[in-house]
Amino acid sequence: MNRHTATLSTAITLCALLFWAFPAEAKPRLLIATSDYLPFSSTSLPHNGFVNHVVSEAYRRMNIEVAYESVSWARGYKDTREGKYDATSFWYADKKHDAHFITGPAITNERLVFFKHKKTRVKAWQDYDDLKGYRIGLTRGYTYTKGLWEYAENNEFYISIVNSDTVNLKMLLLDRIDLFPIGELTGWSILEREFPSSHHHLIDTVDKELAHMTGHILFPKSLPNSQDLANQLSEGVKRMEQDGSLDKFKELLISGYYRPIDEPSKANH
């Protein structure tokens, strides 16, 4: 081998190494904090739940990859606010987020209702003060509504706050609380997953809804690219709406597809 051939061979080898070490079109990768709120978000669900499935697909269309890390609601909110995650999934719309977050497009639209034991009689109510005397269970770190949290602060004797929706449903079945607010679809999903079928008929919902809540991804204002990421998510979701894939995901949601991976898929309650 002459010197020219050796030099050419070395150059080709170096180019090959550089090609593999530095891909020409490496996709940006986001890390999103997520928590358990079935069937919308959980790393135990197919595609990490409906909301995260939509988010991943929307970003895929924008050539962005997404990874999820499961943390508590409170930690996910705090750590994302401080810029440790690119976003947190997912939260109901609330002005309290505006100080530290950019709110992404609406991914869900859900009725927030009170769950109750069937034997509990709930009178017709117009505002939260009409609920005085009822024991209400809340889940720590949740948004709910501003009015509900204000009522809770002024009526602590009737309020209990625990760490999970499952515990609140258990307390409802044990007659330790009278009312528990939760998204309607989520409440039935947790009841079906966590409790024996013989208990399902013991639970009912109050007809009057607390609110219609839209669910969103929050992006921290502490990171410089958050507005751009929110815009790209909006564009990705718009493309899904236009080609009909978002409707297909919603059909999967209603059919009970987003269940824990180790459980068989079946229709929701």
N, C-alpha and C positions, 0 to 999 in steps of 0.2 A: 504493500500500500504506500503510495507516494504522499508527500506532505499535503498536497492539494486535496487528495481524496480523504485523508485523515481529518483535515480541517472541516471539509464539507460534512463528514459523518458526525463530527462533534457538534457542529451547528444544528444539524437535524435533531440530534439527541436532546440538545438544550431546548430547542423549540417545542419538542414533544413534552418535555418536563414542565415547561412553562404553561403549555396548553392545559395539562391536567391539574397543575397547581392553581391556575387562575382561570376558571371557566369564563368564557367570553360573555355570557349572559346569565350570571348568577342571579336568581330571584331574591328580592328582599324578603326577609323572614320576620314576622311579628310574633311577639310573645304576649298572649292575652291571659289575664287572671280570670278564672271562672269558678263558680260555686254551684252547689246542688239546688236546683229548682225544677223538678221534673214536671213535664217532659221537655222543658225548654233548654235547660243547661245542666250538664253533669258529665264528667269524664267517664262515667259508667254507662252512658247511653251511646247508641250508634251515632257516629259523627259528632259526639259530645252534646247531643240534644238539638232540638229544632233550631233555636236561635243561632247556635254556633255553627250548625250545618249551613244555614243561610249566609252567615258571615264568611265562612271559609270559601263557599262557592262564589260569593260576590267578589272577594279578593282574588280568587283564582282567575277570574275574568280580567282582572287588572294586573295579572302576572305577579301576584304577591302571595307568598306562602304564609300559613298561620299555624302556630302551635299554641296549645292551651295548658295552663298549669292550675291544678285544683287547690284552692285555698279557701279559708273562711270568708264570708261576706265582708266582715269588718276589716280583715287584713288585706283583702283584695282592693278594697276601696282606698285604704290608707297608703298601701305600697304603690298603687297606680298613681295616686295623687302626687307622690314623691318621685315619680318617674322610673320606678323599678320595673314596671310593665308598660307595654305600648298602649294598652287599653284594659278595661275591665268589663266583663259580660255577666249578666246584663242588669239594667236598673230601670225602674219605672221613671217616667218623666217627672222632674221636680225642680223648681227654681233653686233649691238649695245646692244643686250640683254646679250651678253656673260660676260660683266663685273659683273653683279649682279645675273644672272640666269643660270640654267641648262635647256637646251631646250629638251623637250620630243619628242617622235616620231611624224612624220607627220600624222595628222588626216584628213586633207583636202588638196585638190589640186584644185585651182580655178584661172580662168583668171581674171586679173585686167584690166578693160577697162574704157574708157571715156564714160559716158552717156551725151547726148546732146538733145536739142530740135530739132525736125525734120527739122525745117526751117533753122537751123544753118548749114552753109556749112563749112566743115573742110577740109583744103587742106591736101594733102599727107605730112606726116612729118616723119623725121628720128630721130631727137633728140628734146629735150625740147625747145631749142632755136627757133625751127621752129614754136612754138606755141605762140610766142610773139604777143600780140594784142588780144588774147582770154582771157576772164575773167574766171578764174578757181576757183571753190569752193572746199575747203578741209574740212575734219572733224577733229576737235581737238583731239590729242592723238593717231591718227592712224599711222601705220608703213609706208604704201605705199612703195615707193622706195627711196633710198638715192638720186638718181638723181632728182626726183621730188621735194623733200624737198629742195635741193640745189637751184633748179630753183626758187622755191617759195621765198626763202630768198633773192635772187638777183632781183626779179621782184615783189616786194610787191604791187606795184600799181595795178597789174592785179590779185592779189590773195585775196580771202576772206576766213576766217577760222571761222567755226561755230561749235556748240556743237553736232550736230546730222546729220545723213544721210538724215533723213526725211526733215529737214530744207533745206539741199542742193538741194534735189529733188524739193521742193517747189520753191526755188529760180530759178531753171532751168525752171520750168513751167512759172514763172513770168518774164522770160527774164532778170533776174538780174545777172546771170552768163551764160557762154557759154558751159563750160565743167565741169564735175564732175566725178572723178575717184572712182570706187567702184568695188568690186567683181561682176561679171556678174549675177550670180544667186541671190545674195543678193539684188542687185539693183532692179531687176524685182519683187522680193518678197515684198520689202518695197513699191514699187509703187502700187502693187496689193492690199496690205493691207491698206495703208494709204490714197489712193486717189481714187476718183470716176472712174469707168470704162471708162467714157467718156474722161478722160485725158490720158489713157494709150497709145492711138495711137499717141499722140503728142511727145512721147519720142522715141529715137533711140540710138544705140551705134555706136561708131567709130570702123571701122573694125580692125585697128591696135591695138593690145593689148599692155599694158604697161609692163606686166610681168605675168609669171605663179607663183603664190604664194602658198606656202604650209603653213598650219595652225598648230600651236603647243601649247601645254600646257607648261607654264614656271614655274619652281620650284626655289625658292629663295636659293641662296648660303649661306644665313644667317642661314639656318636651317640645322642641321647635317644629317638628314635623306633624304634630297632631292634627292641625287643621287640614293639611294635605291628605292625611290618612282618612279623616272623616269624609272629605270630598270624594275620595276614591271609593270608599264604601258606598256612599250614596249613588255613585255612578254604576257600581257593580250591581246593586240592588235594582236600580232602574232597568238595567239590561235584563235581569232575571224576570222582572215584571213584563217586559216587552216580549220576551220569547216564551212566556208561559211556564217557565221552570219554577217560579216562586209559587204559583198555584199548585203545582205538583208536590212541592214540599209541604204545603198546607194540607193537601189530601193525605199525605203520609202521617202528618201530625194527628189528624182526626181519626185515622184508621188504627192508631195505636202503635205505629212503627217505632217511635222513640221511647222504647222501653229498655231497661237494663239488658246488656248484651247477653247475659246468661239466662234470660227469661224468654219464653216464647212470645211472639208478637200476636196480639189479639185486639179486638175493638175495645175502645175506651168505655168507661161507665156511661 
